Amino acid sequence: MISSNDFRPGVTIVLDGSVWRVVEFLHVKPGKGSAFVRTKLKNAQNGSVVERTFRAGETVPQANLEKSTMQHTYKDADDYVFMDMETYEESRLSANQIGDRVKYLKDGMEVNVVRWDEQVIEVELPNSVVLEVTQTDPGVKGDTATGGTKPATLETGAMVMVPLFITTGERIKIDTRNDSYQGRE
């Protein structure tokens, strides 16, 4: 159990049978009445965000999350097969369990799999990955005065916007948190 006075960004709690992560909190002490904690919570399973108010000192169950490092080994039909780096056991996860960041997943990549009660909550990819550009239109010199961007398809099938000077076959670094180009590799 955790007190609402101990809420901090990143703390995970269990409400209504779901895991919620504290995004923001504000401890309010009005002149009249008792203190309370106003929070913004994000559902770890589906990403929905709610605002909820707790009485100061109210206790709620804390979610005990288990994080393990796993390596993506291969894709089998609709499942992605991961190997636990400590026990060498294989686990199969669907694209729904991994989420929209599945587009950056390639064989041999190490990820952190977060579980709660043996249920996969999220798969954390590295903040940046290096991938090869498999298809992009050629940039024509003089297209823009200040530089522009064009779409590019990466080896994993992801589409990102890259500067005009990037050509097919180049290896580029991509930020997986916001799908942005970071530079050549």
C-alpha positions as a LaTeX table, in Angstrom:
\begin{tabular}{lrrr}
\hline
Residue & $x$ (\AA) & $y$ (\AA) & $z$ (\AA) \\
\hline
Met1 & 0.00 & 0.00 & 0.00 \\
Ile2 & 1.15 & 3.52 & $-0.74$ \\
Ser3 & $-0.12$ & 6.79 & 0.69 \\
Ser4 & $-1.38$ & 9.51 & $-1.66$ \\
Asn5 & 1.15 & 11.81 & 0.05 \\
Asp6 & 3.95 & 9.66 & $-1.47$ \\
Phe7 & 2.77 & 10.01 & $-5.09$ \\
Arg8 & 5.51 & 11.02 & $-7.52$ \\
Pro9 & 5.63 & 10.90 & $-11.34$ \\
Gly10 & 6.27 & 7.31 & $-12.43$ \\
Val11 & 4.74 & 5.63 & $-9.35$ \\
Thr12 & 2.40 & 2.78 & $-10.35$ \\
Ile13 & $-0.81$ & 2.00 & $-8.47$ \\
Val14 & $-3.71$ & $-0.43$ & $-8.87$ \\
Leu15 & $-7.21$ & 1.05 & $-9.29$ \\
Asp16 & $-10.31$ & $-0.82$ & $-10.45$ \\
Gly17 & $-8.24$ & $-3.86$ & $-11.45$ \\
Ser18 & $-5.89$ & $-1.91$ & $-13.75$ \\
Val19 & $-2.37$ & $-0.56$ & $-13.42$ \\
Trp20 & $-2.11$ & 3.24 & $-13.48$ \\
Arg21 & 1.06 & 5.36 & $-13.64$ \\
Val22 & 1.14 & 8.77 & $-11.94$ \\
Val23 & 1.94 & 11.39 & $-14.60$ \\
Glu24 & 1.34 & 14.56 & $-12.54$ \\
Phe25 & 0.35 & 15.26 & $-8.98$ \\
Leu26 & $-0.46$ & 18.36 & $-6.93$ \\
His27 & $-0.81$ & 18.39 & $-3.16$ \\
Val28 & $-3.47$ & 21.02 & $-2.31$ \\
Lys29 & $-4.05$ & 22.46 & 1.17 \\
Pro30 & $-7.08$ & 24.75 & 0.97 \\
Gly31 & $-7.66$ & 27.36 & 3.67 \\
Lys32 & $-10.86$ & 25.65 & 4.69 \\
Gly33 & $-11.33$ & 21.88 & 4.71 \\
Ser34 & $-8.92$ & 19.00 & 4.52 \\
Ala35 & $-5.95$ & 18.61 & 2.18 \\
Phe36 & $-6.17$ & 16.54 & $-0.98$ \\
Val37 & $-3.95$ & 15.29 & $-3.82$ \\
Arg38 & $-5.01$ & 16.02 & $-7.41$ \\
Thr39 & $-3.43$ & 13.56 & $-9.86$ \\
Lys40 & $-3.29$ & 12.79 & $-13.56$ \\
Leu41 & $-3.06$ & 9.03 & $-14.10$ \\
Lys42 & $-2.21$ & 7.09 & $-17.27$ \\
Asn43 & $-3.45$ & 3.53 & $-17.74$ \\
Ala44 & $-0.42$ & 1.30 & $-18.37$ \\
Gln45 & $-2.42$ & $-1.21$ & $-20.42$ \\
Asn46 & $-4.38$ & 0.98 & $-22.85$ \\
Gly47 & $-2.85$ & 4.46 & $-22.49$ \\
Ser48 & $-5.99$ & 6.31 & $-21.42$ \\
Val49 & $-5.49$ & 9.33 & $-19.13$ \\
Val50 & $-7.78$ & 10.36 & $-16.26$ \\
Glu51 & $-7.68$ & 12.98 & $-13.54$ \\
Arg52 & $-8.49$ & 11.76 & $-10.05$ \\
Thr53 & $-8.51$ & 13.37 & $-6.62$ \\
Phe54 & $-7.46$ & 11.52 & $-3.45$ \\
Arg55 & $-7.78$ & 12.58 & 0.18 \\
Ala56 & $-4.41$ & 13.40 & 1.74 \\
Gly57 & $-3.06$ & 10.28 & 3.41 \\
Glu58 & $-5.46$ & 7.92 & 1.58 \\
Thr59 & $-3.80$ & 4.58 & 0.85 \\
Val60 & $-4.06$ & 2.69 & $-2.42$ \\
Pro61 & $-2.43$ & $-0.58$ & $-3.51$ \\
Gln62 & 0.92 & $-0.13$ & $-5.23$ \\
Ala63 & 1.52 & $-2.15$ & $-8.40$ \\
Asn64 & 4.59 & $-4.34$ & $-8.18$ \\
Leu65 & 5.96 & $-4.45$ & $-11.70$ \\
Glu66 & 8.51 & $-7.01$ & $-12.80$ \\
Lys67 & 11.01 & $-5.94$ & $-15.48$ \\
Ser68 & 13.11 & $-8.44$ & $-17.40$ \\
Thr69 & 15.58 & $-8.02$ & $-20.24$ \\
Met70 & 14.66 & $-10.07$ & $-23.28$ \\
Gln71 & 16.06 & $-10.42$ & $-26.78$ \\
His72 & 13.85 & $-10.52$ & $-29.87$ \\
Thr73 & 14.89 & $-13.66$ & $-31.72$ \\
Tyr74 & 12.42 & $-14.05$ & $-34.59$ \\
Lys75 & 8.85 & $-13.54$ & $-35.77$ \\
Asp76 & 6.60 & $-16.61$ & $-36.02$ \\
Ala77 & 3.34 & $-15.90$ & $-37.92$ \\
Asp78 & 1.61 & $-13.20$ & $-35.85$ \\
Asp79 & 3.74 & $-13.68$ & $-32.73$ \\
Tyr80 & 7.09 & $-12.17$ & $-31.82$ \\
Val81 & 9.41 & $-14.59$ & $-30.02$ \\
Phe82 & 11.62 & $-13.26$ & $-27.21$ \\
Met83 & 14.32 & $-15.01$ & $-25.19$ \\
Asp84 & 14.86 & $-14.15$ & $-21.53$ \\
Met85 & 18.53 & $-13.16$ & $-21.17$ \\
Glu86 & 18.83 & $-14.75$ & $-17.68$ \\
Thr87 & 16.86 & $-18.00$ & $-17.93$ \\
Tyr88 & 17.02 & $-18.49$ & $-21.74$ \\
Glu89 & 13.29 & $-19.28$ & $-21.78$ \\
Glu90 & 11.26 & $-18.24$ & $-24.82$ \\
Ser91 & 8.11 & $-16.11$ & $-24.64$ \\
Arg92 & 5.68 & $-15.21$ & $-27.40$ \\
Leu93 & 4.09 & $-11.78$ & $-27.55$ \\
Ser94 & 1.52 & $-10.46$ & $-30.01$ \\
Ala95 & 1.78 & $-7.13$ & $-31.81$ \\
Asn96 & $-1.04$ & $-5.81$ & $-29.57$ \\
Gln97 & 0.99 & $-6.57$ & $-26.44$ \\
Ile98 & 4.06 & $-4.79$ & $-27.83$ \\
Gly99 & 2.14 & $-1.74$ & $-29.06$ \\
Asp100 & 2.87 & 0.70 & $-31.88$ \\
Arg101 & 6.64 & 0.59 & $-31.30$ \\
Val102 & 6.68 & $-2.87$ & $-32.92$ \\
Lys103 & 7.63 & $-1.08$ & $-36.15$ \\
Tyr104 & 11.20 & $-0.58$ & $-34.82$ \\
Leu105 & 11.67 & $-4.16$ & $-33.57$ \\
Lys106 & 14.36 & $-6.15$ & $-35.38$ \\
Asp107 & 15.98 & $-9.52$ & $-34.75$ \\
Gly108 & 18.63 & $-9.50$ & $-32.02$ \\
Met109 & 17.33 & $-6.33$ & $-30.34$ \\
Glu110 & 17.26 & $-6.34$ & $-26.53$ \\
Val111 & 14.14 & $-4.87$ & $-24.89$ \\
Asn112 & 12.72 & $-4.59$ & $-21.37$ \\
Val113 & 9.45 & $-6.44$ & $-20.85$ \\
Val114 & 7.37 & $-5.09$ & $-17.95$ \\
Arg115 & 4.92 & $-7.53$ & $-16.33$ \\
Trp116 & 2.26 & $-7.26$ & $-13.65$ \\
Asp117 & 0.70 & $-10.48$ & $-12.32$ \\
Glu118 & 2.25 & $-12.44$ & $-15.23$ \\
Gln119 & 0.49 & $-10.10$ & $-17.68$ \\
Val120 & 2.64 & $-8.04$ & $-20.08$ \\
Ile121 & 2.04 & $-4.34$ & $-19.45$ \\
Glu122 & 4.54 & $-2.86$ & $-21.91$ \\
Val123 & 7.63 & $-3.55$ & $-23.96$ \\
Glu124 & 10.29 & $-0.85$ & $-23.61$ \\
Leu125 & 12.50 & $-0.44$ & $-26.68$ \\
Pro126 & 15.80 & 1.45 & $-26.58$ \\
Asn127 & 15.37 & 5.24 & $-26.90$ \\
Ser128 & 17.13 & 5.20 & $-30.26$ \\
Val129 & 17.77 & 2.57 & $-32.92$ \\
Val130 & 19.98 & 2.43 & $-36.01$ \\
Leu131 & 18.16 & 1.16 & $-39.10$ \\
Glu132 & 18.83 & 1.03 & $-42.83$ \\
Val133 & 16.76 & 3.06 & $-45.29$ \\
Thr134 & 15.28 & 0.61 & $-47.82$ \\
Gln135 & 13.31 & 3.07 & $-49.95$ \\
Thr136 & 13.17 & 6.84 & $-50.31$ \\
Asp137 & 12.76 & 9.26 & $-53.19$ \\
Pro138 & 15.95 & 10.91 & $-54.40$ \\
Gly139 & 16.45 & 14.45 & $-53.13$ \\
Val140 & 16.92 & 17.07 & $-55.84$ \\
Lys141 & 19.41 & 19.82 & $-55.06$ \\
Gly142 & 17.72 & 23.19 & $-54.73$ \\
Asp143 & 14.28 & 21.83 & $-53.79$ \\
Thr144 & 14.04 & 24.11 & $-50.75$ \\
Ala145 & 15.90 & 27.10 & $-49.42$ \\
Thr146 & 16.16 & 25.99 & $-45.79$ \\
Gly147 & 16.07 & 22.21 & $-46.06$ \\
Gly148 & 13.07 & 19.95 & $-46.01$ \\
Thr149 & 12.00 & 16.42 & $-45.28$ \\
Lys150 & 10.74 & 13.45 & $-47.24$ \\
Pro151 & 9.28 & 10.06 & $-46.25$ \\
Ala152 & 11.58 & 7.05 & $-45.99$ \\
Thr153 & 10.86 & 3.36 & $-45.43$ \\
Leu154 & 13.19 & 1.56 & $-43.01$ \\
Glu155 & 14.28 & $-2.10$ & $-42.97$ \\
Thr156 & 11.59 & $-2.93$ & $-40.37$ \\
Gly157 & 8.83 & $-1.37$ & $-42.49$ \\
Ala158 & 8.53 & 1.82 & $-40.40$ \\
Met159 & 7.93 & 5.13 & $-42.20$ \\
Val160 & 9.77 & 8.22 & $-40.91$ \\
Met161 & 10.48 & 11.70 & $-42.20$ \\
Val162 & 14.16 & 12.29 & $-43.09$ \\
Pro163 & 16.14 & 15.21 & $-44.57$ \\
Leu164 & 16.34 & 15.47 & $-48.36$ \\
Phe165 & 20.02 & 14.39 & $-48.50$ \\
Ile166 & 19.33 & 10.85 & $-47.15$ \\
Thr167 & 19.52 & 8.14 & $-49.83$ \\
Thr168 & 18.50 & 4.48 & $-50.04$ \\
Gly169 & 20.98 & 2.16 & $-48.30$ \\
Glu170 & 22.12 & 4.62 & $-45.63$ \\
Arg171 & 21.98 & 3.72 & $-41.94$ \\
Ile172 & 20.23 & 6.34 & $-39.82$ \\
Lys173 & 19.51 & 6.81 & $-36.11$ \\
Ile174 & 15.84 & 7.17 & $-35.13$ \\
Asp175 & 14.35 & 8.26 & $-31.78$ \\
Thr176 & 11.73 & 5.59 & $-30.98$ \\
Arg177 & 9.84 & 7.83 & $-28.53$ \\
Asn178 & 8.76 & 10.41 & $-31.13$ \\
Asp179 & 9.65 & 8.80 & $-34.50$ \\
Ser180 & 12.17 & 11.53 & $-35.33$ \\
Tyr181 & 15.39 & 11.42 & $-37.36$ \\
Gln182 & 18.51 & 11.96 & $-35.20$ \\
Gly183 & 21.34 & 11.62 & $-37.69$ \\
Arg184 & 23.39 & 9.32 & $-39.87$ \\
Glu185 & 25.22 & 6.40 & $-38.41$ \\
\hline
\end{tabular}
